[in-house]
Structure formats: C-alpha cells, structure tokens
Amino acid sequence: MDKRLLRAAACGAALGWAGCATAAEPASLADAITGGKLLLEVRARYESVDQKRTPVLREDGEALTVRTHLGWETAAWHDLKGLVEIANVHRIGPEHFAVNVPGAATPPLNGADKARYPVINDPDTTELNRLQLTWAPSKAFQATAGRQRILIDDQRFVGNVGWRQDEQTFDALRLDATKGPVKLTYAYVTHVNRVLGEKRDWDSDSHLANLVWQAAPTLKLAAFVYALDFQNSPANASVTRGVKASGQGKLGPLALAYNATFANQRDYRGNTADYSLDDWGGDLAATYGIYTAKAGFESLEGNGQRGFTMPLATAHAFQGWADAFVQPAGGNKGFVDGIEDRNLALIVRPKWRAGTIGKAELLVRYHDFDGQRTGADLGHEWDAQLQAQLHPRLSAALKYADFERAKRVPAGAATPPPSRTKVWFTLEYRL
C-alpha cells in the first residue's frame, strides 16, 4: 500500500481525519493525480426472457453482455477530488432481443426486425459514465459538479438503474450539507444519461431536494421534493412532494426495520394535463438469526388517464424483477389504473464459508398486483435469487422472475402487461 495512505490511516485512527488532513494532503496537483486510485468494475451477464407470444413477438429473447467501468479518482488536494470513468457495454453472440422504452409502440432502437424478440435493454455502447469534481471543505458540506451518480434514499424516486448494464447518471450540481442530526441533499440536473446508450437521453431542467432528520435512534424522518422537467420528454414532467418515516429497533430476539412513505404527484409547468395522484405504502422486516421475513404494500394511484410515475427511479428493485410494471410505460403515463402491490419476502443468509466462498444469500419474494382504481386482479409474480461472494473481489448471482398475468380483465379496466419469465446469471468483479 502507498506509504502516504498508510500514514493517513494511522493518523486518522489516532487523531481523526480532520487532525491529519494537512499531513496527508499531496504536495501538488500532479501528486494528487498520480496518488489517486484506479476504478474498475467488470460485470458479465446472461439474460433470457420467455414472454407470451403475440402476432409481432414470436420468439424468446436472450442476451450475453459484458459491462466494463474503467476510471480514475484523484486524491484530495485543497479539498478537491476529480473523477473520470468510461463505460462500455459489449454484446457477445447473437442480438436476440429488442432495445426500447418499455411500453412504447415505436420500433426497437436496434432495428425494426428485432420486434419479434422481448425487450432486454442492454444495448452496445461506449460513453462517458462519470466526469465530476468534488469539493469537500469539511465533514459538514460537500459539492459535486459534473456527470455523476445520484442515489437518493432507497432509489424509489431517484437512482442509477444499476441493474441495467448501461448505468443512469446525471449531469448535475449536487450539494450535501449536514448539521447535527439533519442532512440536506439538493441537486440541479441539466441532463439525464439514461440506460439506452445516448439514443434516449433527456435534456433536463430539474430540481431534486431531500431533507432528512434523525429524530431518535429508532426514527428517521424525511421530506422531499422532486420537480422534473425534460425538454425532449415533456410527458414525464411532474412535481412530487412527499414524506417518509423509517427506523430500526429490537423486540426481544427480533431485529425490526420499517419504512412508511406518502407522496403526491402533480403536473408541472403545464407540460401535461392537470392531475393529482398519490403514492403511499410501507414495509416491515423482522430478522431472527440468519432469517429475515419482510411484508410490504404500495399503492400508486391512477385516474384512468395516467398513473403515478417515477421516471428517475431504480424501478427494477420494487414492483417485481420481471419489470412488468416498470416506469414509465404506456406512453410515459405509467399504468393508468394505478397499482396496488402486496408482497412477502423471505431472506436467508447462511453463515457458512468454503474457502473464499461466503456471504451467500437466498431471497424469495411473492407479489400480488391489483388495479388501484378498479380493484381488478392484474396478476402475481414469484422472484428468487441466490448470490454469493466467490472471492473478495468476485461475486456471482442466479436470479429468476415469473410474472403471471391475470386470466380475465374486467370491462373498463386497463389491460395488464403480458406474462413473462426471466432468468439471469451474473458474474461481477470489483477492484
């Protein structure tokens, strides 16, 4: 390890980071650059999709892709850090999948002939993933400018869509300030680099604000406002205001964790027809030894013309891994009847190890979907995942999702997405 890093670590243990910042700081900008660290992530994934056939969709989909993130982060110099990172996604083998905005009626971005395959949104691309400058004059304040990764809370409203191979990043100015138990995050976003290469990026004039107060050891309160305006996607403009309570505690031998959220979404800057829709829900998890059981509910309101949407969210993590209800869909209006999602999950984390193999986790989850406006049965889904650390830098995951659409749709109710089954196998290396 670099002697300066060893010195900084020892000094930090004895005096705290603030007390040794001067001693650890590089002597020049050149030293800060050469004294930085390499950023490298490689993720190989096989994905297969078996979706209900239509006159257009006539075959199963499959994709074998490799994603590489390669970059460099400088050491801190006069409270400044720089970072540059390139992303490459490369397909291996045949292109038996479509690339498209979910729910859109337009031809696939990778060719009209690919419409016979299901959507797997991992196109070949090489692009600038991150290019940012961070100024951190104290522990209480940090400013980051440039192309960056923005993850807010659990990514229900703002995230990097990290499941897809082409990560979502933001051209933005972000400010983070902390005072005691209160933390404020604000970001002004000028461009959204979405997961379809550079073909469907959004020009943005958006504001993201999140205020968190650690009110007690078992209670964290948050308030947020996300005002979204996209010049080349006006249908996705909205302003969402909400509150959230979360926390952890003990009940005898059980470790408990909970979340509860309420949000209201409205039209913004006249880009869409007037509307007002609510999203509310919560979850409760109980852990005993290696076992965790979790129950959750979420209601996203719909008015028959539009549903509550989260266009910047990491949606894959929430309403089923089959992405049947991924947002935005249906012409960027969400599921117009709204969605009620009741779900149960069991997570098992065995403590065994075999050589370098460890940190195994098995997750099984069940979702039951109903229309929020009509109460109509939309379908159900089973998800399962087995993942493990094969080596300190190498992990593997086998993942499965099966969405079964409801057999009958009542008159006047929106039609749910078609049934589909997905399987993934992933190997990921992180330096």
N, C-alpha and C positions, 0 to 999 in steps of 0.2 A: 504494500500500500504506500502511496505517496507520503513522504515524511511530513509535509505540511498538513495533510489530512489527519495523520496520527497525532500531531501536535494539537490541532484544533479539537479533536475528540477528547484528548486528555485534559486540555484546558477547559472545555465545556463541562466535563464531569466535575472538575474541582471548583470552578468559579461561575459556571453558567455561560451561555453563548455570548451574552452582551459584554461580559467582562473580558473576553479574549478576542473580540472581533478585530481589533486593530492588529494584534499579533498574527492572526490567521489570514489577514487580507493580502492578496497578491500585491507585489510591488508595482506592477504596471498592467496596462490593458492586455499586453501580449502575454504576460504571465497568467492573467485571468482566463484568457482563451486557451492557452496550452495546458493550464491546470484544471480544465473542465473535465467532463465525463462523457463517454460515448453512450448514446441511446440506441438500443437495438431490440426489436421485437419481431419474431417471425411466427406466423400462425398459418398452418395448413389445415384445410377443412374439406371434407366430403359432405355434400348435402344432397338428399334425394327427396322428391316430392311426388306423391301419388294423389292426384286431385280428381274429383268427379268429372267425368267426360262431358263435353258439350260439342255442338257441331264445329266449333272452332278449336277448342282444346282437345286434342286427340291422343296425346302421348304423356308418359311420365317425364318428369324433369330430373336432371342430376347435374351437379357441378363439382369439380375438384379445383380449388383455388388456393393460392398462396399469397398471404399479405405480409409485406415487409415494411416496418418502420425503421428508418435509419436517420440518426440525428446527432447533434452535439449540444450540450449545455455548458456554458462557461461557469467558472467560479465567480463568486460575488466580488465586485470591485466598486468601491464607493457606493455600496448598497444597490448596485445594478447587476442583473444577470441577463444574459442573452440565450436564446434557444432557437435552433433551426432543425426542422425534421421533414424528411421526404417520405411519402407513402407510395408504395407500388402494390397493385393487385394484379396477379397474373393467373390466367386460367390454364390448366393443364388438361389436355384431352378435348373432346367434342363440346360444342356450345349447345347443350340440350336444355336450354332454359330461356325464359324471356326476362328482359330488364324493363321495368315500367313502374310508374306511380301506381300504387295499389288502388284498385277500383276504377282507374281511368279507362275510358273507351278508346283511347288513341292507340296506334300501332306500337309494338315494343320498340324501345330505343335502339336495340341491337338488330333490328330488321323485321319487317312485316312477316317474313316466313317463320319467325320464332313464336308467333302467336299460338302455334299448336302445342307449345310447352307451358307448364305453370311458371309463375314468377319466382325467380331467385335473384334478388337484387345485389349481385356482386359482379359488376362489370369490370373489365380490364381498365386500369387507369394508372397513371404516374403523375403525381401532383405534389405541390407544397402542402403538407399537412399542418405544420405549425411554423410560425416565424414571429417570435414575441420578445419583448423587452420588459423585464420586471424590476420595479423599484421598490425596495422594502427598507425604508429608513429606520423602522422599529418593528417590534413584535405586534404593535397595535395597528399598523397601517401597511398596505401593500397596493401598488397599482401595476396593472399589466396591460400593455398595449400591443396590438398586432393580431395575427392569426393564432388562435388559442383554443384549448379545450375548456368548455364550461360545463360543469356538473353542479347542479343546484339541488340540495337535499337528496331525495331518493330518485331523482331524474324523472319524476312523474310528469313534470311540465317542461323542464329544460335538461337536456343531456347530450351525450355524444353518439347515441345509437351504436354503442360499441359492439353489439352483436354482429352487425354487418361488417364486411371486410373493409369497405371504404368508410372511414370514420367521419362523423359530422363534427366540423369545427367552425369557429366563428371569428370573423374579422371584427374586433371589438376593443373598447376601452373598458377595463374592469377595475373597480375599486373595492377593496375589502378593508373594513375598519372594525376594531374590537375595543370595547371599553367595559372591563369587568365581565359581567355575565351576558352582555349584549354584543351581538355581531351583526353588522350590516354589509350586505353584498349588493353592489349596483353595477350593471353593465349596459353600455350603449352599443348596439350591434348594427354594423353597416352592411354586412354580407354574411349569408349562411352557406357554408360549403357542405352540401348535403351528400347523401350516400350513393348518388348515381353518377360518380365522376363529376365532371364540370358541366354536364348537359342540363341539369335541372337545379342549379344553384339559385338562391334567392337574393336579390338586392333588397336591403333592409333599412328601415328607419325605426328600430325597435328599442324598447327600454325594458330591462329586467331588474327588479328590486326585490330583495328578500331580507327581512329583519327577524332575527332570532334572539330570544331571551331565555336563558337557563334560569327559570323561576325557582326551581328547587332540584335537589338531586334526582327526584323521580318525575319531574315535569319540565318539558321544554316547549315553549310557545313560539310560534312563527306567524308572521303576516307577510303576504307577498302581493305584488302587482306585476303582471307581465303584459305590456302594451306592445302588440305585434303589428307591424305594417310592412308588407312586402310588395314592392313596386311591380314585380312581374308575377305575383300570385295574390292578387287582391282578395280572392275568396277566402284566404287563410288569415286575413286581418281580424284581430279581436283584441279585447282588453279583458283580462282575467284577474279578479281580485279574490283573495282567499285567506283563510287562517288554518293553522294546523297545531294540534297538540300531540306530543309523543313523550315516551319515557320508558324507564325500566325500573323493576323492583323485585322484591323477593316475597314469596308466600310459602312459608315452611320450606320444603326441599325444592320448590319450583322457582325458577328464574323466569320472570314475566317481562314482556315487552309489548307496547301498544302504540297505535297511531290512530288519529282521527282527523279528518280533513273536510272542510267545506269551502267551495269556491263558486263564484258566479261569473259567467262569461257573457259579454255583450258585444255588439257591433262596434267598430272603431273607425273613426274618420270617414264615415259614410261609404266604406268600401263594399258593404253588404246591406241587405235589407235589415231593418231593425229586428233585434231578437234579444232575449234574455234567458239563459239556461243555467242550471245548477249542476254541480258535481259534489257528491258527498259520499263518505264511506269511512271505513276503518278496518283495523285488523288487531287480533290479539294472539300472541305466541307464548307458549309455555314450554320451558326446557327442563328436562329431568335427565341428568347424566348425559348420555350420547344421543338422546331423543328430543326432538322438538316438534310439537304439534302447533299448527297455525290455522286460524279461521279468519276469513276476510269477506268483506262486502263492499261493493262500489256501485253507485248509481250515477250514470251520466245521462242527463236529461236530453230528450229530443222533442221537437214540436211538430213532427211530420214533414217539415221542410228542411230542417237542419238539426244536427246533433252536436253536443259538446265535443270539442276537438282539442287536442294537444299537439300542434304541428311541430314543436321542437322537442318533444319527449322521446325518451328511450322506451317506446311503447311495447316492444317485444317482452319486456320484463313483467308486464302486468296482465293483460287480458288474453293469456294463453300463448304458448310458444308457436302454435300453428299460424299465428298472425291473421286469423280470420277477420278480426275486427281492428286491424292496425289502422292508426290515424295518420294523415287524413285519407279517407276513402270516399267512394260515391260522389266523385266530382268535387272533392275537397270540402264536403259538408258533413263528414262523419256519418255515423249510422243514424238516419233521420228520425227513427223512432226512439232513439236512446237505448242504453244498455243497462241492465242490472246483472251484475256478476257476483255470484256466491261461490266461494272457493274454499277448499280444505287442503292442507298440505301436511305431509309427514317428512321430516328430515332426520337422517341417521348419520352420525359422524363417528365411525369406529375409531378406537384409539390404537389399533394395531399398526405395526410397521414391518416391512420386509426389505431389508437393505436400505436403499434410498427411497423406496416407495412408501408414501404415507399421506396423511391429510386427506383420506378418502371421504367422500360424501355421497350419500344416496338421497335423492329427493323424488317424491311422488306427489302430484297435485291433481285435484279434480275441480273443474269449473262447470257451473250451471248458468247458462245465459238466458235471460228473458228480455223482451222489449220493455223499456221503461214506460213508454206512453200507452202501449196497448196491453201489456202483460203477456203477450204471445210468447210461447216457447221458441227460442232461437236455436237451441242445440246444447251440446255439452262437449267437454274436452278432457282428455287424460294427458298429462305431461309426466315425463320421468327423465331423470338424469343421474348418471354415475360419473363422478370425476375423481381424479387422484393426482397427487404430485409424484411423478416418476423420478424426479431428480430435483435438486434445489432450484434449477432454472427451467425445468421442462415439466409441463402438465399435460394431461390427456382427459378428454371428456367424451362420453357417449350419451346422446340426447335423443328423445323421442317425443312426438306430439301427435295426437289424433283428435281432430275436431269432427264431430258427427252432427250434421245439420238436422234440425227438426223435420219430421216427416211431413207435417202439414202446417201451412201458414194460413191463419185466419184471414178472411176478406178484410181489406182495408189496412192490413199490417204490411210493413216493409219486408221484403224477402231477405232472409239471412244469407250469408255467403255460402258457397258450396263446401261440401265435406272435403277434407284433405288429411293426409297422413305424411308426416315429415320425420326424417331420420338424419342425424348429423354425427360425424366423428371428427374430433378436433385435436390437433397436437399444437401446443404453443410453447415457444422458447422466449424467455425474457432474460436479457443480460443483467 
